[in-house]
């Protein structure tokens, strides 16, 4: 069953705030602890000119997760200072319910989102940067076709850079 990606809206922010407080999400996404912080961080991504594109992920009519893409080049705040290719997209994602973990749903979500992103001919590469200790995320990305480049230093600390080139 295919998943559906719908752009995040302001009306979705209370649900996103609740998801971000769930222990299995907060372990890796600890930057927003309440609705005010979620609004501050995610409202700018809803603007038409945002280089970050946030999506809710649906399975049938049920929202099951969050995924975002962003233009890596020029991301700012110390992120990807050596990236100059405007076609490189970074992605971040999580499943909302811990019951969904370890059932292949995250792999499906990443695979379908990568396919969605590569529909844009301008996208040249997709990268992810999970924490080196986030073995579940690393395995998910590998099973979705990403390859490990190595541990890098980011504004959030060390990360495992993982990439997928545009299929030929």
C-alpha positions as CSV (number, residue, x, y, z in Angstrom):
1,X,0.0,0.0,0.0
2,X,1.5,3.3,-1.1
3,X,2.0,6.1,1.3
4,X,0.9,9.7,0.7
5,X,2.9,12.9,1.4
6,X,0.9,16.0,2.2
7,X,2.5,19.4,3.0
8,X,2.4,20.3,6.7
9,X,-0.2,23.0,7.5
10,X,-0.5,25.3,10.5
11,X,-3.5,23.2,11.7
12,X,-1.1,20.1,11.9
13,X,1.3,21.8,14.4
14,X,-0.5,20.7,17.6
15,X,-0.3,17.0,16.4
16,X,3.3,17.5,15.4
17,X,4.1,19.0,18.8
18,X,2.5,16.0,20.5
19,X,4.5,13.6,18.3
20,X,7.8,15.4,19.1
21,X,7.2,14.8,22.8
22,X,6.9,11.0,22.4
23,X,10.0,9.3,23.9
24,X,11.0,7.4,20.7
25,X,10.9,10.7,18.8
26,X,12.2,13.1,21.4
27,X,15.3,10.9,21.8
28,X,16.5,12.1,18.4
29,X,14.3,15.3,17.8
30,X,14.8,17.1,21.1
31,X,14.7,20.6,19.7
32,X,10.9,21.4,20.4
33,X,9.3,20.6,23.7
34,X,6.0,22.5,23.4
35,X,3.5,24.0,20.8
36,X,5.1,27.5,21.0
37,X,8.5,26.1,20.1
38,X,7.0,23.9,17.3
39,X,5.2,27.0,15.9
40,X,8.4,29.1,16.1
41,X,10.5,26.4,14.3
42,X,8.0,25.0,11.7
43,X,5.8,28.0,10.7
44,X,8.6,29.5,8.6
45,X,8.8,26.2,6.7
46,X,5.2,26.7,5.6
47,X,6.0,29.8,3.5
48,X,6.1,29.4,-0.2
49,X,9.7,30.5,-0.4
50,X,11.0,28.1,2.3
51,X,13.9,25.8,1.3
52,X,12.6,23.3,3.9
53,X,9.5,21.3,2.7
54,X,7.7,19.6,5.6
55,X,5.3,16.7,5.0
56,X,2.9,14.5,7.0
57,X,3.0,10.9,5.8
58,X,-0.3,9.1,5.5
59,X,-1.1,5.5,5.2
60,X,-4.6,5.4,3.9
61,X,-6.3,8.2,5.8
62,X,-4.1,7.9,9.0
63,X,-1.2,10.2,9.6
64,X,1.7,8.0,10.5
65,X,4.8,10.2,10.4
66,X,6.7,13.2,9.5
67,X,9.3,13.7,6.7
68,X,11.0,16.8,5.4
69,X,13.4,17.7,2.6
70,X,15.6,20.8,2.4
71,X,18.1,22.3,0.0
72,X,21.5,21.5,1.5
73,X,23.5,24.2,-0.3
74,X,23.2,27.5,1.6
75,X,21.2,25.9,4.5
76,X,23.1,28.2,6.9
77,X,23.7,28.0,10.7
78,X,26.8,25.9,10.0
79,X,25.0,23.2,8.0
80,X,26.7,21.9,4.9
81,X,29.1,24.8,4.4
82,X,31.0,22.9,1.7
83,X,27.9,22.0,-0.3
84,X,27.5,24.1,-3.4
85,X,25.3,21.9,-5.6
86,X,21.8,23.4,-5.5
87,X,20.4,19.9,-6.4
88,X,21.4,18.2,-3.2
89,X,18.5,17.6,-0.8
90,X,18.7,16.6,2.8
91,X,16.0,14.6,4.5
92,X,14.9,13.9,8.0
93,X,12.0,11.7,9.2
94,X,10.3,9.9,12.0
95,X,7.4,7.6,12.5
96,X,4.8,8.9,15.0
97,X,4.0,5.6,16.8
98,X,6.6,3.4,18.4
99,X,4.4,0.4,17.5
100,X,5.3,1.1,13.8
101,X,9.0,0.7,14.4
102,X,10.8,-2.4,13.0
103,X,8.0,-3.3,10.6
104,X,9.5,-1.9,7.4
105,X,7.2,1.2,7.4
106,X,10.1,3.6,7.8
107,X,12.0,2.0,5.0
108,X,8.9,2.2,2.8
109,X,8.5,5.9,3.8
110,X,12.1,6.8,2.9
111,X,12.0,4.8,-0.4
112,X,8.8,6.4,-1.6
113,X,9.9,9.9,-0.5
114,X,13.2,9.5,-2.3
115,X,11.3,8.4,-5.4
116,X,9.0,11.5,-5.0
117,X,12.1,13.8,-4.7
118,X,13.8,12.3,-7.7
119,X,10.7,13.1,-9.8
120,X,12.2,16.7,-9.8
121,X,15.0,16.6,-12.5
122,X,16.9,19.3,-10.6
123,X,17.5,16.9,-7.6
124,X,21.0,15.4,-8.0
125,X,21.6,13.7,-4.6
126,X,19.7,13.0,-1.4
127,X,21.5,12.9,1.9
128,X,20.7,12.0,5.5
129,X,22.6,12.6,8.7
130,X,21.4,10.4,11.6
131,X,23.4,10.3,14.8
132,X,26.0,7.5,14.7
133,X,24.3,5.9,17.6
134,X,20.9,5.9,15.9
135,X,21.4,2.4,14.5
136,X,17.7,2.0,13.6
137,X,17.8,5.1,11.3
138,X,21.1,4.0,9.8
139,X,19.7,0.6,8.9
140,X,16.6,2.1,7.5
141,X,18.5,4.4,5.2
142,X,20.8,1.6,4.1
143,X,17.8,-0.7,3.3
144,X,16.3,2.2,1.3
145,X,19.5,2.4,-0.8
146,X,21.6,5.0,0.9
147,X,25.3,4.4,1.4
148,X,27.4,5.4,4.4
149,X,30.0,8.1,3.6
150,X,31.3,8.4,7.1
151,X,31.0,10.3,10.4
152,X,31.0,14.1,10.0
153,X,30.7,17.0,12.4
154,X,27.5,19.0,12.3
155,X,26.0,21.8,14.4
156,X,24.0,19.1,16.3
157,X,27.2,17.0,16.9
158,X,28.6,14.0,15.1
159,X,26.4,12.5,12.4
160,X,26.7,9.6,9.9
161,X,26.5,11.1,6.5
162,X,24.5,8.9,4.2
163,X,23.9,9.6,0.5
164,X,21.9,8.4,-2.5
165,X,22.8,9.6,-6.0
166,X,20.2,10.2,-8.6
167,X,19.6,6.9,-10.4
168,X,20.9,6.9,-14.0
